[in-house]
Amino acid sequence: MNDYAHPEALVETDRLAEHLNDPSLRIVESNEDILLYDTGHIAGAVHIDWRRDLQDQVLRDYINPAQFAQLAGLNGIGKRHNRCLLRR
């Protein structure tokens, strides 16, 4: 964890389970296998498809910050939400 820029942003699965009904939390699932979300996901999680949603279809690169902000907004994610990453 010392190599991670913000280790304080990582949480264990039990902490996530305790906060599933927290309105300030948005859970995002983005998997390499894009079909995994459809076979089961964390209750309330939104699906962001890394190919369709995170890749710029023209530049063959990631979307820019403005496009990411728009994507986040479309998925109900805003500045009022907590930021954390789920540690596997």
C-alpha positions in Angstrom: 0.0 0.0 0.0 2.9 2.4 0.4 3.1 2.7 -3.4 -0.5 3.8 -3.7 -0.9 7.6 -3.9 -3.9 7.7 -1.5 -4.1 4.5 0.6 -6.6 6.2 2.9 -9.1 6.1 0.0 -9.2 2.3 0.0 -11.8 0.5 2.1 -12.4 -3.2 3.0 -15.6 -5.0 1.8 -17.1 -5.0 5.3 -16.9 -1.2 5.5 -18.7 -1.0 2.2 -21.4 -3.4 3.4 -22.0 -1.1 6.4 -22.6 1.9 4.1 -24.6 0.4 1.2 -27.6 2.7 2.1 -25.5 5.8 2.6 -26.8 8.5 0.1 -23.4 10.1 -0.1 -21.9 7.0 -1.6 -22.0 5.8 -5.2 -20.7 2.4 -6.1 -19.3 2.0 -9.6 -18.5 -1.3 -11.2 -16.2 -1.4 -14.2 -14.8 -4.8 -15.1 -12.5 -6.1 -17.8 -15.1 -8.7 -18.7 -18.0 -6.3 -19.5 -20.6 -9.1 -19.0 -19.8 -9.6 -15.3 -22.1 -6.7 -14.2 -25.1 -8.5 -15.8 -24.3 -11.8 -13.9 -24.2 -10.1 -10.5 -23.0 -6.9 -8.9 -23.1 -5.0 -5.6 -26.6 -3.8 -4.9 -27.1 -0.2 -6.1 -23.9 -0.2 -8.2 -23.9 1.6 -11.5 -22.1 0.0 -14.5 -19.5 1.9 -16.4 -18.3 0.0 -19.4 -14.6 0.7 -19.8 -14.8 0.2 -23.6 -18.0 2.1 -24.4 -17.9 4.7 -21.6 -14.3 5.3 -20.7 -12.6 5.1 -24.2 -12.8 8.0 -26.6 -14.1 6.4 -29.7 -12.4 8.8 -32.1 -9.0 9.4 -30.5 -8.4 5.8 -29.3 -7.6 7.1 -25.8 -9.4 7.7 -22.5 -12.1 10.3 -22.4 -11.1 13.7 -21.2 -12.0 15.2 -17.7 -15.0 17.0 -19.1 -16.4 13.9 -20.7 -15.7 11.9 -17.5 -17.6 14.6 -15.4 -20.5 14.3 -17.8 -20.4 10.5 -17.5 -20.3 10.7 -13.7 -23.3 13.1 -13.8 -25.3 10.8 -16.0 -24.7 8.0 -13.4 -25.8 10.1 -10.5 -22.3 10.8 -9.2 -21.5 14.3 -8.1 -19.3 16.4 -5.8 -21.5 15.5 -2.8 -20.5 11.9 -2.9 -17.6 10.3 -0.9 -14.6 9.1 -2.8 -13.1 5.7 -2.1 -11.9 2.6 -3.8 -12.9 -0.9 -2.8 -9.9 -3.0 -2.0 -10.1 -6.5 -3.4 
